[in-house]
Amino acid sequence: MNKHEADQKLEQTLKQAFSGLPSRRAPGTLEARVVSELQRRAALPWWRVSFANWPVSARVAFVLICAALVAATILGGASAYLGGRPWNEAFALVLSWVHPFLAVMSSAGGLAAMLVRVIPPLWLYGGLGLGILLYVMLFGLGAAAYRTLYLWPSSAGNDL
Amino acid sequence: MRAYQDMVFSTAARLAGNETQAEDIAQEVFIRAYEHFSDLRSSVTAGGWLKTVTTNLTLNYLSRYRKRWRLFSELRSTAEDGDSDGPELDWEVPDTILADLSAEQRAAIVDAALRQLPDHQRLPLVLYHFEDLSYQEIADKLNVSLTKIKTDIRRARAALLPLLQESGGARDTLDS
């Protein structure tokens, strides 16, 4: 019998073993749990349930208030910064920030380029490798903690 | 609810492989059913709706943890999947298994064996054999490749067979 035939035979054998299996009996506490949870949720005030279940008037009011707060914050900030200046002056003031910002970015870029030239490539590759190693170690520790603290205790519980 | 609770719990328990999780999932399923009660009360497809919601909620429940560790599982499975078709079966496949046991005895043995499989094997196997989904539908639901689904199901069957044989043999011995 070749591999494909053996696989097909195994599938048929298992299908036969699985056929007509009765459902597992639900715990007797399930119905009481569901009723209790429904009662708990029904007792919550409207602002404690999800936004989608709020009354329409409350949802509309909430959206309008949020929009008004955002607009007030933006307009208030802009008027505090620009004061009572005319538009052309205000525009020039905003533009005056652009040149220093570009200068800072250019300097940072120049510094990075200089560092790449000055530092030996071996050091750069070593630093990069060390960074990757630390990153992988962090994931490894996380995986070990997950397996130890989550997977194993739950597997042990399954055997009970 | 009483008419469907065994089906819902059973579906969740076989997929999740954990009774505590299955009870939480079943509770959430019936709460959602209550929210859609006006649609479901007169629907002839209520059972199908409940089964679909149970399956999706169970997969969501499990994927909360699965997503965080997908990197490792994919790395591990890639390393293990050197042969994309999986290993050869190195024993004779019987024509029937557990055939002389009652349905209740078979269910107990099958459920216990399913719990011993890892998630990435149990989920596609249960979806294929118990929920009657195709390989492609399972691949879409679990968001993994079709090849991996086929390999995982083959390996799950290969892992399940000796577990069922051992348990069936032990049950026969106890009964005699």
Interface residues (C-beta under 8 A of the other chain):
Chain A: M1 K3 A6 D7 K9 L10 E11 T13 L14 K15 Q16 A17 F18 G20 L21 P22 S23 R24 R25 A26 P27 T29 L30 E31 R33 V34 E37 L38 R41 F139 A143 Y146 Y150 S154 G157 N158
Chain B: M1 R2 Q5 D6 M7 V8 F9 S10 A13 R14 G17 N18 E19 T20 E23 A26 Q27 F30 I31 Y34 Y65 R68 W69 L71 F72 D85 E88 L89 V93 P94 D95 T96 I97 L98 A99 A103 E104 R106 A107 V110 D111 R115 H129 F130 R154 R157 A158 L160 L161 L164
